[in-house]
């Protein structure tokens, strides 16, 4: 268990549930292996185009890239949606 890990299953922490729309950017190859509780029937999106996205997860190598992608992506986010960004 890594430092800071809450112990809450990742799908629950990211509020992913059946039928959620999820927008992903530059995810690592092992991304889906991180979930032990990923629900069925998720709509995984790679491009902005759908409005009312439930969860956006962005992986970037610079803060500038993260801010650019976040600013573009947040227009697709539901009012109560969740956006996570990760610098690698």
Phi and psi in degrees as GROMACS dihedral restraints (atoms count N, CA, C in turn):
[ dihedral_restraints ]
;  ai    aj    ak    al  type     phi  dphi    fc
    3     4     5     6     1   -82.1    20    10
    4     5     6     7     1   156.0    20    10
    6     7     8     9     1   -59.3    20    10
    7     8     9    10     1   135.5    20    10
    9    10    11    12     1    89.1    20    10
   10    11    12    13     1    -6.2    20    10
   12    13    14    15     1   -68.8    20    10
   13    14    15    16     1   129.3    20    10
   15    16    17    18     1   -81.0    20    10
   16    17    18    19     1   -17.5    20    10
   18    19    20    21     1    86.2    20    10
   19    20    21    22     1    -6.0    20    10
   21    22    23    24     1   -81.6    20    10
   22    23    24    25     1   131.8    20    10
   24    25    26    27     1   -53.6    20    10
   25    26    27    28     1   139.6    20    10
   27    28    29    30     1   -59.1    20    10
   28    29    30    31     1   -41.1    20    10
   30    31    32    33     1   -62.9    20    10
   31    32    33    34     1   -36.7    20    10
   33    34    35    36     1   -69.9    20    10
   34    35    36    37     1   -43.0    20    10
   36    37    38    39     1   -64.1    20    10
   37    38    39    40     1   -33.6    20    10
   39    40    41    42     1   -90.4    20    10
   40    41    42    43     1     3.4    20    10
   42    43    44    45     1    61.5    20    10
   43    44    45    46     1    26.5    20    10
   45    46    47    48     1   -80.0    20    10
   46    47    48    49     1   128.0    20    10
   48    49    50    51     1  -141.2    20    10
   49    50    51    52     1   171.9    20    10
   51    52    53    54     1   -48.6    20    10
   52    53    54    55     1   130.0    20    10
   54    55    56    57     1    84.7    20    10
   55    56    57    58     1     1.8    20    10
   57    58    59    60     1   -68.2    20    10
   58    59    60    61     1   149.0    20    10
   60    61    62    63     1  -100.6    20    10
   61    62    63    64     1   123.7    20    10
   63    64    65    66     1  -124.2    20    10
   64    65    66    67     1   124.3    20    10
   66    67    68    69     1  -105.0    20    10
   67    68    69    70     1   123.3    20    10
   69    70    71    72     1  -117.0    20    10
   70    71    72    73     1   143.5    20    10
   72    73    74    75     1  -133.1    20    10
   73    74    75    76     1   119.0    20    10
   75    76    77    78     1    58.8    20    10
   76    77    78    79     1    42.3    20    10
   78    79    80    81     1   -69.7    20    10
   79    80    81    82     1   147.0    20    10
   81    82    83    84     1   -69.0    20    10
   82    83    84    85     1   158.2    20    10
   84    85    86    87     1   -58.3    20    10
   85    86    87    88     1   -32.8    20    10
   87    88    89    90     1   -89.7    20    10
   88    89    90    91     1    11.5    20    10
   90    91    92    93     1   -50.7    20    10
   91    92    93    94     1   -51.7    20    10
   93    94    95    96     1   -71.9    20    10
   94    95    96    97     1   -17.2    20    10
   96    97    98    99     1   -71.3    20    10
   97    98    99   100     1   -17.4    20    10
   99   100   101   102     1   -72.8    20    10
  100   101   102   103     1   -17.2    20    10
  102   103   104   105     1   -98.2    20    10
  103   104   105   106     1   128.1    20    10
  105   106   107   108     1  -101.0    20    10
  106   107   108   109     1    -9.1    20    10
  108   109   110   111     1  -133.3    20    10
  109   110   111   112     1    27.6    20    10
  111   112   113   114     1   -65.9    20    10
  112   113   114   115     1   122.8    20    10
  114   115   116   117     1   -72.2    20    10
  115   116   117   118     1   158.6    20    10
  117   118   119   120     1   -75.0    20    10
  118   119   120   121     1   166.7    20    10
  120   121   122   123     1    65.0    20    10
  121   122   123   124     1    33.2    20    10
  123   124   125   126     1   -82.8    20    10
  124   125   126   127     1   146.0    20    10
  126   127   128   129     1  -100.6    20    10
  127   128   129   130     1   106.7    20    10
  129   130   131   132     1   -91.4    20    10
  130   131   132   133     1   120.6    20    10
  132   133   134   135     1  -111.4    20    10
  133   134   135   136     1   143.9    20    10
  135   136   137   138     1  -111.8    20    10
  136   137   138   139     1   -14.3    20    10
  138   139   140   141     1  -129.9    20    10
  139   140   141   142     1   146.9    20    10
  141   142   143   144     1   -70.0    20    10
  142   143   144   145     1   134.7    20    10
  144   145   146   147     1   174.4    20    10
  145   146   147   148     1   -26.3    20    10
  147   148   149   150     1   -98.6    20    10
  148   149   150   151     1   132.9    20    10
  150   151   152   153     1   -89.3    20    10
  151   152   153   154     1   166.8    20    10
  153   154   155   156     1    65.4    20    10
  154   155   156   157     1    43.4    20    10
  156   157   158   159     1   -76.0    20    10
  157   158   159   160     1   136.1    20    10
  159   160   161   162     1   -80.2    20    10
  160   161   162   163     1   -37.2    20    10
  162   163   164   165     1  -146.4    20    10
  163   164   165   166     1   133.2    20    10
  165   166   167   168     1  -121.6    20    10
  166   167   168   169     1   128.6    20    10
  168   169   170   171     1  -124.9    20    10
  169   170   171   172     1   119.3    20    10
  171   172   173   174     1  -117.2    20    10
  172   173   174   175     1   129.7    20    10
  174   175   176   177     1  -116.6    20    10
  175   176   177   178     1   126.6    20    10
  177   178   179   180     1  -140.5    20    10
  178   179   180   181     1   165.7    20    10
  180   181   182   183     1  -105.7    20    10
  181   182   183   184     1    -7.2    20    10
  183   184   185   186     1  -140.0    20    10
  184   185   186   187     1   152.6    20    10
  186   187   188   189     1   -63.6    20    10
  187   188   189   190     1   -38.7    20    10
  189   190   191   192     1   -60.6    20    10
  190   191   192   193     1   -45.5    20    10
  192   193   194   195     1   -62.8    20    10
  193   194   195   196     1   -42.9    20    10
  195   196   197   198     1   -58.6    20    10
  196   197   198   199     1   -45.9    20    10
  198   199   200   201     1   -65.0    20    10
  199   200   201   202     1   -41.1    20    10
  201   202   203   204     1   -63.0    20    10
  202   203   204   205     1   -48.3    20    10
  204   205   206   207     1   -67.4    20    10
  205   206   207   208     1   -41.4    20    10
  207   208   209   210     1   -61.7    20    10
  208   209   210   211     1   -44.6    20    10
  210   211   212   213     1   -63.6    20    10
  211   212   213   214     1   -37.5    20    10
  213   214   215   216     1   -71.6    20    10
  214   215   216   217     1   -41.0    20    10
  216   217   218   219     1   -74.8    20    10
  217   218   219   220     1   -32.7    20    10
  219   220   221   222     1   -63.2    20    10
  220   221   222   223     1   -19.0    20    10
  222   223   224   225     1   -64.8    20    10
  223   224   225   226     1   -25.1    20    10
  225   226   227   228     1   -87.8    20    10
  226   227   228   229     1   -10.0    20    10
  228   229   230   231     1   -75.8    20    10
  229   230   231   232     1   137.2    20    10
  231   232   233   234     1   -59.8    20    10
  232   233   234   235     1   158.7    20    10
  234   235   236   237     1   -57.2    20    10
  235   236   237   238     1   -37.3    20    10
  237   238   239   240     1  -105.0    20    10
  238   239   240   241     1    20.1    20    10
  240   241   242   243     1   -74.9    20    10
  241   242   243   244     1   175.9    20    10
  243   244   245   246     1  -127.9    20    10
  244   245   246   247     1   132.7    20    10
  246   247   248   249     1  -122.2    20    10
  247   248   249   250     1   125.0    20    10
  249   250   251   252     1  -117.3    20    10
  250   251   252   253     1   138.3    20    10
  252   253   254   255     1  -123.7    20    10
  253   254   255   256     1   144.6    20    10
  255   256   257   258     1  -136.6    20    10
  256   257   258   259     1   124.8    20    10
  258   259   260   261     1   -92.4    20    10
  259   260   261   262     1   134.0    20    10
